[in-house]
């Protein structure tokens, strides 16, 4: 009867271990999915950043083209103007008209680029943190499982010893026929 109780207790422990294993497995799967989502988001942000940089390069090329066109216009105007003072005034005016929007646009793009850079760094930091947390939890789970396995093996060994002792006692008390 006592042996049956012990066997029932062991079955309950085994069932608890199974439940714990399933829980850990579900948590592991959840963390894997979360990691996959984080990696996808990181890839998306990197591609967005690349697209922004390409837009910036195209805009820069376009603005350089505009700058060349305006420089040509300036040279044409300089040939038409007779006085050096008028020429100097015209040159300063054209330069200011060309530089102000370009500088403003460049500053905006620089701020936007800095924003994406900081978002990327934040995501990289979050990813590293999540990865280290995941690794720590995985090591913790492995250690816990190993401890439970060792305890289970020790318990099984102890129960087998008790069983052998009980069998020896039972055979020792058995009346000789």
Secondary structure in CASP SS format (residue, H / E / C, confidence):
PFRMAT SS
TARGET T0000
AUTHOR 0000-0000-0000
METHOD secondary structure of the structure
MODEL  1
X C 1.00
X H 1.00
X H 1.00
X H 1.00
X H 1.00
X H 1.00
X H 1.00
X H 1.00
X H 1.00
X H 1.00
X H 1.00
X H 1.00
X H 1.00
X H 1.00
X H 1.00
X H 1.00
X H 1.00
X H 1.00
X H 1.00
X H 1.00
X H 1.00
X H 1.00
X H 1.00
X H 1.00
X H 1.00
X H 1.00
X H 1.00
X H 1.00
X H 1.00
X H 1.00
X H 1.00
X H 1.00
X H 1.00
X H 1.00
X H 1.00
X H 1.00
X H 1.00
X H 1.00
X H 1.00
X H 1.00
X H 1.00
X H 1.00
X H 1.00
X H 1.00
X H 1.00
X H 1.00
X H 1.00
X H 1.00
X H 1.00
X H 1.00
X H 1.00
X H 1.00
X H 1.00
X H 1.00
X H 1.00
X H 1.00
X H 1.00
X H 1.00
X H 1.00
X H 1.00
X H 1.00
X H 1.00
X H 1.00
X H 1.00
X H 1.00
X H 1.00
X H 1.00
X H 1.00
X H 1.00
X H 1.00
X H 1.00
X H 1.00
X H 1.00
X H 1.00
X H 1.00
X H 1.00
X H 1.00
X H 1.00
X H 1.00
X H 1.00
X C 1.00
X C 1.00
X C 1.00
X H 1.00
X H 1.00
X H 1.00
X H 1.00
X H 1.00
X H 1.00
X H 1.00
X H 1.00
X H 1.00
X H 1.00
X H 1.00
X H 1.00
X H 1.00
X H 1.00
X H 1.00
X H 1.00
X H 1.00
X H 1.00
X H 1.00
X H 1.00
X H 1.00
X H 1.00
X H 1.00
X H 1.00
X H 1.00
X H 1.00
X H 1.00
X H 1.00
X H 1.00
X H 1.00
X H 1.00
X H 1.00
X H 1.00
X H 1.00
X H 1.00
X H 1.00
X H 1.00
X H 1.00
X H 1.00
X H 1.00
X H 1.00
X H 1.00
X H 1.00
X H 1.00
X H 1.00
X H 1.00
X H 1.00
X H 1.00
X H 1.00
X H 1.00
X H 1.00
X H 1.00
X H 1.00
X H 1.00
X H 1.00
X H 1.00
X H 1.00
X H 1.00
X H 1.00
X H 1.00
X H 1.00
X H 1.00
X H 1.00
X H 1.00
X H 1.00
X H 1.00
X H 1.00
X H 1.00
X H 1.00
X H 1.00
X H 1.00
X H 1.00
X H 1.00
X H 1.00
X H 1.00
X H 1.00
X H 1.00
X H 1.00
X H 1.00
X H 1.00
X H 1.00
X H 1.00
X H 1.00
X H 1.00
X H 1.00
X H 1.00
X H 1.00
X H 1.00
X H 1.00
X H 1.00
X C 1.00
X C 1.00
X C 1.00
X C 1.00
END
